[in-house]
Amino acid sequence: MSFFGFEQNNDLENEKRRFLEGGLSGAKQEDVAVYTWGEENYDGLGDALLEGGDELNDETFGATGDIGKDFDFSGTALPEHEKAAPSQSAHLPQTGQSQQQPSQPSQKASHLESPHSSQLDAIWGNKSPFSVLPRSNGSSRAVDQLATQSPKYTHKPASLNLGPDLHKGVHTLEEIEKEMLAAAAAQHRLQQQQQQQQQQQQADEHSLQRELQQLQLQEQMLHQQHQPASPNLLQSPTRAHAQRPPVGIQHTATPPPRMHPHSQSPRFHQQQQQHQIHLLQMQQQQQQQQRQLLELQEQRERQQRQQLLQLQEQLKLEELERQQQQHRLQQQQLQEQQYIQNHLIHQRGISPALSDLHHRGLSPAMGERARRVGRQSPAVMTPQVPLDVPFAQNMQYLPQNIQMQQRLLAEMAQAEFLSTMQGPGHSERDAREARELQEMLRVEAMRKIMEAERMEEKRKRKLDKIAHMSRYNDLMTQSDKDFITRIQVSQLVTQDPYADDFYAQVYGAILRSRMGIATSEDRVLRFGSGGGVGLGLGQKVPGRRQSAMQRMEAQVERIVNNARLREKEKTSLNNLQGALGRTSGRSYKAAPRQLLQVDTSNASTSPTTSHVTAAHISKADSTKQEGEGAAREAAKMGREALAVATEGLVRREPLTHRETLVKLEHLYDLVLDVEQRRRDQPPPEEVEEFEQWTTECNAIIDQIFDELMVSEPLETSKPHPFVSLITPIKGKKLLPRVARIFELQRMQVLLTLIVACFLQLDVVTQAPLLDTLEETREVKELEAQTQAFQNSVVQSILPVIAKAQMRLVVGLFGILLDECTIQTLVMTRPGIALLTLFFSRVEVLRHNVATGSEVEELPTPEEMQRWHMMYNLLFDMLRPHLQLLFPSVRLALQANTTFVNIPNADVMDQPVWQFLATLAVHANEEQQQALVTGLREIVLENVATATKGWGNDSEERRRLRLANVNIFLHALGLDSSQITL
Amino acid sequence: MDASSSGIQEPFDLIRLSLSERVFVKLRGDRELTGVLHAYDGHMNLILSDVEETIMIVDQVEGAPEGHATVNVAKRKMEMLFVRGDGVILVSPPSRT
């Protein structure tokens, strides 16, 4: 290489290569004209060129004018070319250009008639995958490549017809037409043709040499002093190529014999870049003076001779090949049209199977050539796609699918060929069958091919995706990951993992017990004294997830332990050893405000306070509150001592709603704490721990009892604080949980308080609101409250009443009779429920007396006496309002309709029927009579509607209605069936 | 009653008092809710049951003067609702008569 101007006198090799390329003697090359703008020996004539006014020069720079059919290679008719080529060559001597035409028509002609043509045909017909593969160097291979490449230029032949060729081509074409008209000199033509062919080959080789030379010149250009006006014409062949303007008709009209004055010199057989420049030069000449150009060319030639002498074999093989290819591209320009439009089909005869395949792929009908062409593989029919790359080396970069397609096509062709071979000489039917079979095979093959392609595509996509994602591989180091894990874990660690994970833990325990796995231990990861992580539900399926969980557990434990160790080190005095002066425990930078602040002092007392950050209603607060409350009460006491000195109790305002809520929240905390402690009950064998646990539990239970304010005197306020506490739904719902903790004695106190304050209860005072058919929010709210009372409060006092002795029942009943107006009570559902409970209990007790069982609970005769007295009193109170006990009746009175029309009446009335039944059980004959007469109307109505279906009621409702009535009638020893309407 | 005696130390304590009580929630986008509060968290995400949502739709009538928009009220009811905390403007106990 002589990139740096070093010359390599490697004549031998140069000669050898030239010989190998079939080149001519080096003497001819010496005459090749070279443009030497920018080179040392440039004569500066380029500067004299008239460069101005180019924008108006349409012929040179524009694309105007009708170029004519001569250049329309994309759609020319073949015969014209076939005729044109010989005539051109025949005409050439007349114009004095006979030696210098590597012109395209002649090239085409020569190729058509030369033995090369078959080779080229073979290329066109070559459907083997290798036809598109890059080839090794070598002229024949290069030709092959060009043959496949060249179709790229079919759609833009004008732009690729390089200048001089074009010019000559145009020239000869015109001449050809003349010749055609003359129809003479056929023999001479043939002779000329052969001559031309020879010349052409020479030109090829020369052009190669020229190209080498040219490149050499370009490399040396920097060292050369003569700067032309338009250096880039030479600097880059490709650029010159691009700048080459469309050559118009003008040139055809005025053939320039003076363009190459040394007409006999072989240097006229130049490579195409050189011709391009020639053309440009020529155009300039036409605009300027001929003399100038001649001088320039002479100069150029001189320079070239010098350069040629210097030129050595320095270029790589690729470069050489490229030159050849470029040259042959032009040869192809004319050929390809024939190939595509005409010869292509014939040439495919070389690979008949394939052509047949194409044919079949089109349609079963034979001989449709046009469509056959239409179905050619993309590599053949749309060559510009793969052949966009000008060099054969680049063929290896073609999309793989084209290769594959071709390979597949070849395979298919082979299969087809085999199948056709199998059945020669068969009958028409056999042939058809064979064709069908082939068709089937083809379809099958096609399907498989498509499938394979799809799979390949899929796999590729997957790989691409993986590759895409793997960009982020190893972005995080292990310590990064650990850091993030620490952050995440720190959010999970709490003082009371069980309570924080409460619902999952309980649900998991239920699930485990249901599945029969007896694991009583909590799914909680605890760290020493305080803190831990709830692990949620137990993992049922062992596998990857479980191992991940175990890893997480181990990691969490490690992290927490490390943190604790660090903390210990920090707090220990050891780290102060050797520290001089003041040591700051913590710098503010190092210790940002902690997001998660777990109050350790609170954790032991209450599970909820530890995890709810809002749980500031802590013990300390409440004691403080109590202290203040005590002080205030003391003050109040002082005031009241003046007014009501005789009373020994402290009167105070009823609890406000918010006070109630605050107290309730605290009560819930306490209850939850006790429940948690009961779960954490130590085994009784560990006496010490057990005792401590018991005392702690009892202390909390005592606190709960105190805070429920059950033992406050009745007159403390109205409503009583306890009533206030059970006014909210959550207060009512607290009672069953408290009832589980309290022993019976405390519950009896509670029951007594409830009975005593029964009229203060919201569900009793507001009960009349329920006697409406409207569905307002208040009604719904009250309904919900009543429901909660029945389900929670009544259910929690039910066992207490069920165990109550006669004395207590009579006492409580007495409270009701004394304190409350029975009329109000019996119109409420809670009242009815309570009275029913009492009557039931008394009935049980009386039954016990009769049977003599449960001796220790036997009521004394005095108690029984008292009971009867009270019952009679109650009965007398109820007697005038018996019908009004029914909610449906009350509703019917409001709505001016009969009670049977009240929707859902039977469900509403059921408790009343039950109550009346218990009432009837205790009634004597006279009272029973009174009951029957008082309720006769309703009973009859119910029975009638139930049995005869008057009210359009559903079967279920009628049955319920009848059952209701029967509850009552059975208590009297009657049945609804005895009633005749 | 002052804050210390009621044990209220931070705003969330007030919300805690309303647990399982009916609350009024004002939301962004001219929406209001009333429902029974079952749970909340530090983001003021709420779980409400028996919810009634009220949506105010302000219609600016064409040609009407500024500020004379008509307000349409749309209501809907839901049994259970998760309210995302970022939409919550206000949580309060409903006004008591």
Boltz contact constraints between the chains, C-beta under 6 A:
constraints:
  - contact:
      token1: [A, 614]
      token2: [B, 12]
      max_distance: 6.0
  - contact:
      token1: [A, 614]
      token2: [B, 13]
      max_distance: 6.0
  - contact:
      token1: [A, 614]
      token2: [B, 16]
      max_distance: 6.0
  - contact:
      token1: [A, 616]
      token2: [B, 9]
      max_distance: 6.0
  - contact:
      token1: [A, 616]
      token2: [B, 13]
      max_distance: 6.0
  - contact:
      token1: [A, 617]
      token2: [B, 7]
      max_distance: 6.0
  - contact:
      token1: [A, 621]
      token2: [B, 7]
      max_distance: 6.0
  - contact:
      token1: [A, 625]
      token2: [B, 5]
      max_distance: 6.0
  - contact:
      token1: [A, 628]
      token2: [B, 5]
      max_distance: 6.0
  - contact:
      token1: [A, 661]
      token2: [B, 17]
      max_distance: 6.0
  - contact:
      token1: [A, 662]
      token2: [B, 6]
      max_distance: 6.0
  - contact:
      token1: [A, 662]
      token2: [B, 7]
      max_distance: 6.0
  - contact:
      token1: [A, 665]
      token2: [B, 16]
      max_distance: 6.0
  - contact:
      token1: [A, 729]
      token2: [B, 20]
      max_distance: 6.0
  - contact:
      token1: [A, 730]
      token2: [B, 20]
      max_distance: 6.0
